[in-house]
Amino acid sequence: MASIPQILSWIVRDVYHGWSPLPLPPAGSFAGQTVCVVGGSTGLGLASAEHCVNLGAAEVIITSRGASRANAAKEYLEGKAAAIAATTGASECRVTGMILDMNRYDSVVGFAEDLKKIKKGQGGLDFILLNAAVIQSRFVQSPEGWQEELQVNTLSSVLLALLLMPWLRAERRNRYSPAHLAFTTSSASLANDISKWEGWSSQNGGEGILNHWNKKETWPPGLSGGYGISKALLMYACRELVKMAVGPDGKPWVIINSMEPGMVKTEIQRHILENSPALEFLGDIFVSAVFKTSENGARILIMGGLTTEEEHGHRLSRLYPHEEYMNMPVVASPMAKRLQQIVWNEITGILAKAVPEAKQCLTELRSP
Ligand SMILES: NC(=O)c1ccc[n+]([C@@H]2O[C@H](COP(=O)([O-])OP(=O)(O)OC[C@H]3O[C@@H](n4cnc5c(N)ncnc54)[C@H](OP(=O)(O)O)[C@@H]3O)[C@@H](O)[C@H]2O)c1
């Protein structure tokens, strides 16, 4: 896990980034592109969608679990799109709201099917940002039987990527350059003590790492608890997806990145302190004073739609360079490398058993 001095230095740097935002990419960076922000109804997702509208996207799709939230975000973005069109004279960005509940596999499968119809045979989507996530302060299970962070942040995020990747690969021949598939990650993914995880894996006679955490007795609440674990599991799965995205010519047929926005004031904090009104009040003051705005935090998320083939697989962070990340023990140690494979096998095993479409996609992705 990252050391305490390392984490403290990241916090100090991140607070500074609140006053010193990453510069925006040049005007027109997303010109003519079709973008989908999963979890784009609020917070960092909505701010990312807004940046894409401002930077010239032709169509922006956002998702929410609820129609009213999807419609509110759509109307907000349409207002921005109209203002941009009026000032630049360019054609107005089309905004679409779609319903997606990542607590249920059938919703993820249905959403992926709908998304794949967009620009079918014409290159598909240009940039898909898998951004939805939750933090829970209580043990809440999804209808699929998984603790909600494991369900939404890990299993359904990987499922969605798996369902979309064969389609993105097929659309590559209809595009000049690869499409972008990007994940919003968190430094909480680097702050876990993973030393015992390998021993819990079924290949070592254990119950399985995900099964281990999927219990009220073992699941730790909060930012450095279940949330960090779910993001670490997603990080390992992403690193395997990066390998699968490389074609027989050694080049990526879809460019995959993860981006770390740092501490941002959004709705996600609401569950951390909700059990204590006093802490909620103090926490709100602290978050308002120290955390950056969504507009600021989303600047790095949209960079996941603008990376080059050479940057395939990079983790984009303002806290450390990619090379430093690649040498962190949580990624580079022999144990972490074994763990990555174990986690991938567990996640794909769970998904292949529960979702026939995932099994089919895995077969397609494993064939050259
Ligand atoms: N805020 C931070 O400090 C911070 C730091 C590092 C990383 N991140 C990451 O940034 C991303 C965005 O977080 P945020 O802070 O912007 O959080 P947020 O304001 O709570 O937004 C979360 C988004 O995810 C969607 N979502 C939640 N549960 C879902 C589900 N079951 N199915 C489908 N969509 C669901 C929400 O949509 P509806 O509620 O409308 O359905 C919403 O659009 C997350 O991946 C988070 O881990 C945040």
The ligand as an SDF file (V2000), in Angstrom:
LIG
                    3D

 48 52  0  0  0  0  0  0  0  0999 V2000
  -15.4880   13.1330   -5.6070 N   0  0  0  0  0  0  0  0  0  0  0  0
  -14.2520   12.7480   -5.3580 C   0  0  0  0  0  0  0  0  0  0  0  0
  -13.5590   13.2880   -4.4880 O   0  0  0  0  0  0  0  0  0  0  0  0
  -13.6570   11.6190   -6.1550 C   0  0  0  0  0  0  0  0  0  0  0  0
  -12.2840   11.3430   -5.9740 C   0  0  0  0  0  0  0  0  0  0  0  0
  -11.7060   10.3160   -6.7150 C   0  0  0  0  0  0  0  0  0  0  0  0
  -12.4800    9.5960   -7.6040 C   0  0  0  0  0  0  0  0  0  0  0  0
  -13.8030    9.8710   -7.7360 N   0  0  0  0  0  0  0  0  0  0  0  0
  -14.5800    9.0900   -8.6980 C   0  0  0  0  0  0  0  0  0  0  0  0
  -15.2390    9.9460   -9.5840 O   0  0  0  0  0  0  0  0  0  0  0  0
  -16.3920    9.2960  -10.1230 C   0  0  0  0  0  0  0  0  0  0  0  0
  -17.5840   10.2120  -10.0560 C   0  0  0  0  0  0  0  0  0  0  0  0
  -17.8540   10.4560   -8.6930 O   0  0  0  0  0  0  0  0  0  0  0  0
  -18.5370   11.7770   -8.1540 P   0  0  0  0  0  0  0  0  0  0  0  0
  -17.6850   12.2100   -7.0290 O   0  0  0  0  0  0  0  0  0  0  0  0
  -18.8630   12.6970   -9.2420 O   0  0  0  0  0  0  0  0  0  0  0  0
  -19.8630   11.1370   -7.5120 O   0  0  0  0  0  0  0  0  0  0  0  0
  -21.4110   11.5520   -7.5710 P   0  0  0  0  0  0  0  0  0  0  0  0
  -21.5680   13.0200   -7.5550 O   0  0  0  0  0  0  0  0  0  0  0  0
  -22.0540   10.7750   -6.4630 O   0  0  0  0  0  0  0  0  0  0  0  0
  -21.8680   10.9540   -8.9710 O   0  0  0  0  0  0  0  0  0  0  0  0
  -21.9340    9.5630   -9.1630 C   0  0  0  0  0  0  0  0  0  0  0  0
  -22.5660    9.2340  -10.4940 C   0  0  0  0  0  0  0  0  0  0  0  0
  -22.6620    7.8020  -10.5710 O   0  0  0  0  0  0  0  0  0  0  0  0
  -24.0110    7.4460  -10.8530 C   0  0  0  0  0  0  0  0  0  0  0  0
  -24.3670    6.2170  -10.1480 N   0  0  0  0  0  0  0  0  0  0  0  0
  -24.3380    5.9750   -8.8230 C   0  0  0  0  0  0  0  0  0  0  0  0
  -24.7980    4.7320   -8.5680 N   0  0  0  0  0  0  0  0  0  0  0  0
  -25.1190    4.1800   -9.7540 C   0  0  0  0  0  0  0  0  0  0  0  0
  -25.6600    2.9400  -10.1540 C   0  0  0  0  0  0  0  0  0  0  0  0
  -25.9980    1.9790   -9.2560 N   0  0  0  0  0  0  0  0  0  0  0  0
  -25.8710    2.7150  -11.4670 N   0  0  0  0  0  0  0  0  0  0  0  0
  -25.5650    3.6570  -12.3790 C   0  0  0  0  0  0  0  0  0  0  0  0
  -25.0710    4.8710  -12.0720 N   0  0  0  0  0  0  0  0  0  0  0  0
  -24.8510    5.1300  -10.7640 C   0  0  0  0  0  0  0  0  0  0  0  0
  -24.8490    8.5970  -10.3580 C   0  0  0  0  0  0  0  0  0  0  0  0
  -26.0400    8.6410  -11.1330 O   0  0  0  0  0  0  0  0  0  0  0  0
  -27.5350    8.7040  -10.5030 P   0  0  0  0  0  0  0  0  0  0  0  0
  -27.4040    8.9040   -9.0210 O   0  0  0  0  0  0  0  0  0  0  0  0
  -28.1780    9.8490  -11.1960 O   0  0  0  0  0  0  0  0  0  0  0  0
  -28.1270    7.3950  -10.8790 O   0  0  0  0  0  0  0  0  0  0  0  0
  -23.9530    9.7960  -10.6650 C   0  0  0  0  0  0  0  0  0  0  0  0
  -24.1290   10.2110  -12.0030 O   0  0  0  0  0  0  0  0  0  0  0  0
  -16.5160    7.9980   -9.3500 C   0  0  0  0  0  0  0  0  0  0  0  0
  -15.9750    6.9360  -10.0980 O   0  0  0  0  0  0  0  0  0  0  0  0
  -15.6740    8.2380   -8.1130 C   0  0  0  0  0  0  0  0  0  0  0  0
  -15.1900    7.0440   -7.5570 O   0  0  0  0  0  0  0  0  0  0  0  0
  -14.4060   10.8650   -7.0470 C   0  0  0  0  0  0  0  0  0  0  0  0
  1  2  1  0
  2  3  2  0
  2  4  1  0
  4  5  1  0
  4 48  2  0
  5  6  2  0
  6  7  1  0
  7  8  2  0
  8  9  1  0
  8 48  1  0
  9 10  1  0
  9 46  1  0
 10 11  1  0
 11 12  1  0
 11 44  1  0
 12 13  1  0
 13 14  1  0
 14 15  2  0
 14 16  1  0
 14 17  1  0
 17 18  1  0
 18 19  2  0
 18 20  1  0
 18 21  1  0
 21 22  1  0
 22 23  1  0
 23 24  1  0
 23 42  1  0
 24 25  1  0
 25 26  1  0
 25 36  1  0
 26 27  1  0
 26 35  1  0
 27 28  2  0
 28 29  1  0
 29 30  1  0
 29 35  2  0
 30 31  1  0
 30 32  2  0
 32 33  1  0
 33 34  2  0
 34 35  1  0
 36 37  1  0
 36 42  1  0
 37 38  1  0
 38 39  2  0
 38 40  1  0
 38 41  1  0
 42 43  1  0
 44 45  1  0
 44 46  1  0
 46 47  1  0
M  CHG  2   8   1  16  -1
M  END
$$$$
